[in-house]
Structure formats: structure tokens, C-alpha cells
Amino acid sequence: MLIWTSNEVKNPGACQEYRIRVPANSLFNMFEVQTYEDRGENPTESLKYMFNADVIQLYSLSGSAILHRQQTIQAMAPAVNEAGVLRVPPAFVYDCDDNTDFVHPFNNTFAWLGVRAYPDARLLKPGDDLEWKDDHDRPQGNWIDGQTHVGGRVFSVERNLLNMKIRHEIIRNSDGATASSKPLADYFKHVCGQKHVYVYPNTVVPEDYPAFRAVRKDTETVRILWQGSSSHLIDWYPLRHAVKAIAEKYGTKIKFVIFGEKLPFVEDCIPPELLEFHGWVDYSAYKLYRGLLNCDINLCPLANNAFNRCKSAIKWYEASVWDDQPEATLAQSGGPYDEITDGVNGLLFSNPTEFVEKLSLLIEDAQLRKTLAQNAHEWVMNNRLMKHTTPGLHEFYQEVRARQVRERTGRSLIKSATDVEMEKVARSVKDLARLR
């Protein structure tokens, strides 16, 4: 089997890692499935592989050009090539690990994906503007249709609504779809209209996480990881007073280790002596750097909204991956973190008060941290390695391709046994009977 996929991002990150590279390597290592990654460097070669592929994986691709390409390939008729082999145009499998229909206004990608208001999540209409305020009724930001620019792109409700419609059509027209979570898979089925959906969870490769730790000068200080970009503002903002309460309660006994972006309110909540900041690194160095942070507690807040409910628990997996020193996780209940059993392989909170209570437990009880972390490590090792997740993905790809070939040609990919093969089976049965 040959799979064609697109990975033209200039600086591939975690999304491309877990939805393209890891499954591609896993499928090859376990089933010798070949994957061609289109990096935009050789269009002629890419087209050659695309037309000879069994499956085209569309990872989070959308737009009128992608839809046109899909429709063009699907309109091609099966044909016999020069070698006399019947070739059927490739099947399409759409893949994504986010529900991009519900991007939050606090996320910069709202400029080109945003179609819903906040906090009621109603669909916007062209001409609609958004503004949000803090607890003191002070403006915190806005989106002005046709005027607000982010990263060189203008916010356009009309364009974003059209792109959402096209994205749904691409998903619906595909021969199958894969998603990183059941809520996202259900959305593909019941909203986008894709009948054949498979949940392929994000998969960790322990060998990719070097077991190196920075030397800690102060081994008594409890290091608490706060990781994420500005897209997580909606998750952290409701906890700002709880974070401040923890900082005031424990003082220099703790250190908040921020990895990623420092949100605007951080310095109002955490004194500078309790704060350690690390900016983003290139993803090629991320897994090494993540271990070198040498943290004790991993925080995973995730507000309860349609976008977050479709996410995966990858931050929990990554915190639990090391044999020697996994981290204890405190996560927000609901959505992806329903995989955590509260009090067994992590702790869960549902509001700021519980956040303070349970984070206090972890700070004060080193043995509890160790037990939860070790149990989480065992869960991840028993559920989220390639040997657990890849066979099902391989089977799904085979089923999608076989169904598509059958529907296009009336033939099955399963060949009838020849007389020679039948004779071999008969001899084997006779030999087995004699041994008995």
C-alpha cells in the first residue's frame, strides 16, 4: 500500500508530528506501508506518487483548490496501465485533530477560521463584529469583519463561512476520515456527513523522548509546568485568581515553569521569583527540551467548549512517557481528560476551587505525585504506543481502499485462490491430521 500525504508546513510542529510522521513511520515499521510526503519541493514527483497511491491523506487541508483536486481525481475512471494492471484512482481519507468549526476568538487562527461568536457560539453573519471585556468591563480585544488583521490575514466572516462549507464538502466526499478523539469523529459523522470514521488516537514513541534532566540546584522546590500558546488564554484566564492563591500560599516552595507564551495576566498572578519562563523552541528540539525542564507537576487546564472537547490528551501522554521520572498531571475534567481516572493516574478539577485544592495536594505530597505519575506511565505504555494504535489504523486504510475499489469496479481486492494454492492447503490439512 502507498499513502500520499501533504506536509508543506515550513516549520512542522506537534500536529504534523502526531498526525503524519508518527503514523507513517508506524505503518512502515509494522506493515511495510509506504508513505510519500509532499513537501512542496518537487511538484512533478509529487503528482506521480499521488496518482499511483492507494490512499490520499488530507491532513487538515481545505479550500477550493483542494476540493477541485479531490473532485477531479474522483471523476477519473479506472483503467488498465501499460503493464496490464487495473489501476483505480486513489481513495481519499480526511484527517484532523481539531474541530476547526469552533475556533475560539482568543485564538489567532480565528482570523481565517472563525465563524462563531463568543460566548454563545452562534454562527456569525457577514458584517458581525466581536468584542470581549474583562471582569471590570474593560475591552480586551475585538474582531472587526473585513478590518482586523493577524499574521497578514484579514478577518472575513463571509470567506470563513465559505471555507467551512468547502471543508465539510471535502470531508463528506472523502472515502473515509480519521480523527484523534471520539467527539471529533462523531462530529465528522453527524454534522459533516462522513459515514466511515475511525478514531486514531495520538500516539507517543518513547524512544523520541531522551531521558535527560537538567541538574536541579534546589531539589526541594516543586516545579509546576504551565505549557501552551496564546490559544489557551480561554483555558487559563478563569484560573488566574486560583494561580495567584497558590503562589501566595506556597511562596518559594514552588516554581511555575512556563513553556511557550507568557499570557498578559501572568505577572499579575505570579511574583517574578516564583516564575521561570522558556520560550518556544524549534519542534526538532522540543522533546529533548521538554524533558530538560525537569518538572514535578504537569498542568492541563481545558475549558469546557466544543473546540476543546474534540482535542486529545497528548499533554498527559507526553508528561507520562519517561520511565525514570514521569510527571503527575492535574487536568480539567471532561473532554480528552476523561481518559484519566481521578486519584489513580492523575487528578481532575472542574472549577477554580478544586484547582487550588488538588494542586495543593500534589505540592504537599511527593508520594502521591510519584504514585499518580507511575500509574499514568503504565496507562500510556499499555494504550498509546504504536503497537496498540497502528493495527487498527492499517485495517481502516485497507477497508477504505477495498470498499472504494469494489464500488468503482465491482471487483474485490481479495483474489480467489488458485488450484495450486488450494492443493497446498489440502496437503497442510492432511499433514496436520496425521500429526494428531
Secondary structure, 3 states (H helix, E strand, C coil): CEEEEECCCCCCCHHHHHHHHHHHHHHHHHHCCEEEEECCCCHHHHHHHHHHCCEEEEECCCCHHHHHHHHHHHHCCCEECCCCCEECCCEEEEEECCCHHHCCCCCCCHHHHCCECCCCCCECCCCCCEEEECCCCCEEEEECCCCCEECCEECCHHHHHHHHHHHHHHHHHCCEEEECCHHHHHHHHHCCCCCCEEECCCCCCHHHCCCCCCCCCCCCCEEEEEEECHHHHHHHHHHHHHHHHHHHHHHHHEEEEEEECCCCCHHHHCCHHHEEEEECCCHHHHHHHHHHCCCCEEEECCCCCHHHHCCCCHHHHHHCCCCCCCCEEEEECCHHHHHCCECCCEEEECCHHHHHHHHHHHHHCHHHHHHHHHHHHHHHHHHCCHHHHHHHHHHHHHHHHHHHHHHHHCCCCCCCCCHHHHHHHHHHHHHHHHHC
